[in-house]
């Protein structure tokens, strides 16, 4: 999905500041949101972690840039609560206003109608046995696809249509692109792919930079077959 959340490799967002000895939560409400995420799972609102990630991706773009980490979680949870029929957007807005939020305050949640089916995991964990052999071997030259998913995907925009090389195989895993939308696990082989910085960002890239990405087989083509 092409969205504001796909910030990898983009310019203009400044340095990443790392807080020394950062606590798990800066405010009590963040811990409450953390607990709500697990409660939402038990209530059947999230379905699976891929669906939860996609709900966060779908929040209002301004909220994604301006809200904190757990603020984004809250917007995603509100989206899922509405889509699961546990709450209405009107009920959430009314409660927020009773707690002091302005009537015209920005609303982060973006529920869709009709929502995708809510589908959980078929078995524990995300690793799955596959009957098919991996298409690629260690050292193979590959190129990522150019296609952009209309929904959730783990292929970042800056790495699409780029040449790389297989450096590790990880077996079969639940495929997030389908699982996030209730279309089944459809497990696929997962690989680590190494990309040269200049292949990602051109000749102006810092020399010697190599980026490793864990990518699913449907994202990859043999280099000789790439368009």
Helices and strands as residue ranges (DSSP letters): H 28-42, H 49-57, H 61-66, H 69-83, H 89-98, E 127-128, E 141-144, G 157-159, E 163-173, H 176-179, E 188-196, H 197-201, E 210-216, G 217-219, E 220-222, G 223-225
